[in-house]
Amino acid sequence: MRWVARSKRRAGSEAMSIKRKHRHCWTSLAAPMAALVSMAAHAAPLPPPPASPAPVVDYEYDAKGNPTKVIKAKGVSGFGFTTANSYDPLDRVKASTDARSGVTTLGYDGQDQLKQVQDPRNLLTAYQRNGLGDLTQLNSPDTGIANSTYDAAGNLLTRTDSRGVLATHAYDALNRLTSTVYSQSGQASLNYTWTYDQSGGDFGYGVGRLTTATGTSGNTKYGYDAQGRVITTIQTVGTMVHTTRFGYDSAGHITRITYPSGRVLTIVYDNGLPASMSLAKDAASAAQPLISQIQWEPFGGVRSWLMHMTSGTKLQERVHDSYGRLVRYPLGGYVRDLTYDAADRIVSYTHLDADTGLATAGAQALNQSFSYDELGRLTGVITPSASWTIGYDANGNRTGVTLNGTARSYTTETTSNRLSQISNPTRSFGYDAAGNTLSDNGSAYTATYRLDNRLGSLTQGAYTTTYRYDAGGQRVHKQHSAGMRYFAYDLQGQLLGEYYATGPSQEYVWLGDLPVAMLNGGTATAPEILYAYADHLNAPRLLVDQNNAIRWRWISEPFGSTAAETAPTGLAPIVFNLRFPGQFFDSESGLHYNYFRDYDGTTGRYAQSDPIGLHGGINTYAYVGANPTDSFDPQGLQANCVASPFGVVCQRTPPIYIDQDYPPGVGPNRSTGTSSSSSASSTSKKGECDCSHYPSRTQAYFNAAAVANISSDWYMVDWDAYNKPRTRSAQIEYTKFRQRIGKEPYGWRSPQGGELVEHPADDDHPCPHFHAKPNLAAKSIQFPYDPAKP
């Protein structure tokens, strides 16, 4: 019996969970923990949320400690979904069989480097590497052939993609990326530059840090304080300049954000957590309360807050069960209850009237129920007015959708995962050599792509919209028939505001990753404050004004294809384009800008192949593994899952690790200098140091988690998206490290910039270890462990 988690409660006692025989069956030992639901419940008329089974995952291992099976809900009738791995004599995964008998096979070269992956549809992705382990050629069925070269330090020098576009990268003496040039015969080149170490003027304390990032749209300058925290970003796009400022307390929490409009958001903390937010017109004006009395669960999830309305305050309250899962949240005049099955999948939304606690006709009209296949892919949706059934092939491509008895078939190319056609009515798609969607006759658009493989323009009929991006990959400008619109972001990549040349159109207020308010209108008068009601994914579903009138509503089917209501109660229309986390709805195309890609809710997939390849999943077009009720993808790279650190977390299934080199500007190489996490060094020294005096991996993890103050608003992030090794030897060692521990290394991130990441031994750290910090500004602390002690 091993202690695997604990959470501190206000009364000072602890709730403990224990794990027996590698079985993640989380059993609370303290009665108050089981009472969390009633502690956070609404007013007396509301009954408690429906109870759901405990999440259970079993792991089986062979005699060498290799994980051979992952079983969800073992022993439960109708469940027991099993993923099985087999190994070669060198303990490398050679095949993984999913719960629907789909087989993924892996092949390796003589240096233990991944050579090929054959997916369940028998499509082959091949990797060629040089003698030092550098990926020199990627041959993908979805994106074609890409060839790469490297310098003596292992930095990516050139990459030529299947379109014939050459990307050339340059580095300084410290191996920091300084420029990227995209070129193609007959096309004007596309140039990005990164400048470091500037000081004075806009560049406070810039030595050793990124100070200017320049792209075709303009540039962004970064200013720092003496602790290395970003205090100013100055974004220039064309002639428009947007300045955002950040203030901190002594603990490194962001306490003040000055928006490009000049509005000032002030955040007050209690015990290290946000307790209230207030808003001022500018730095010289008095702040007015926006939300207050923010309450948190003992394990960290936000429980409730007060919205400041015209006639007092109104409560928003979110209820978690004893496993940290969100089981109830408000949607204006209703509350939504979530029910989970034994495999921890959401199987229903049911609703009650928030005032009476009754299942009124209006409440029941919002109900939805869901069914899944053995891989957790959504196969059925039933509402009071409609029903969907969805079929998939072995790779998760849709084969058909039936809506209220009307069937539509989906045809996927036999040699790739590209969707070629949908029937009834016919909808056809065209692609370029890199797998980008060029045309969709159902949505009646044609698209062009920039040399950096980003959507550059989209034409529907007589109207063309063009898009521009900064050097970090964020879309900062679009121009269409309604005029030009500019976008600014915070340090976590959340959209701060939309702006016209004349001033702000809308600005947004976030509580971590949760949207809580929208500020509508310019600065000539006080903004119209609209409060957001978000769901368990942190996707906004309602906006209400300060008179509690519903001004905007998005109650959609799970893949998000349903149009939002801009005037649901007949008041002045509100245009609000936030959708799933990381997404912005583009009305000109029906697509959702999703950071590095564009999502199509009508097909439930992306319009482009994943820029991180198979590392984001075996199907490079699929959205969150076809499970949008439980997962989201804030960067358009790979799914994050709705889960608590103290429950069964979203796991990559199958547990195999497919690596390929990322282009600079994507994934782990897109840093803007705002993170203080350390990079991996090169050669491992694991054999040159005795680590036996260090604690076990499990104990080191919990020591690190305590420093990081990990809580339920943290989310698991794939390790390579955190800190990919930059040198050849480190890449080799990291791959072997994964194979030795037999699971994905820990990677957690918080909305406040906290992190808990795991590294193998390296030049500076002779033993494997964790790095932990509670927020963006804090210093990372190392926790080494003995690799012989699990």
Helices and strands as residue ranges (DSSP letters): E 2-8, E 14-19, H 31-34, H 36-39, E 57-61, E 67-72, E 81-87, E 93-97, E 103-108, E 114-118, E 124-129, E 135-140, E 144-150, E 156-160, E 166-171, E 177-183, E 190-196, E 210-215, E 218-224, E 230-237, E 240-248, E 254-258, E 264-270, E 273-280, E 288-296, E 302-309, E 312-317, E 319-320, E 326-331, E 334-340, E 346-353, H 361-364, E 368-372, E 378-382, E 387-392, E 398-403, E 406-412, E 419-422, E 427-431, E 437-440, E 445-449, E 455-460, E 463-469, E 475-480, E 483-489, E 495-500, E 503-511, E 514-520, E 528-534, E 540-544, E 550-553, E 584-585, E 592-594, E 597-600, E 605-606, G 613-616, G 624-626, E 631-632, E 640-641, G 667-669, G 686-688, H 697-708, E 715-716, G 719-721, H 728-741, E 747-749, E 755-759, E 769-773, E 781-784
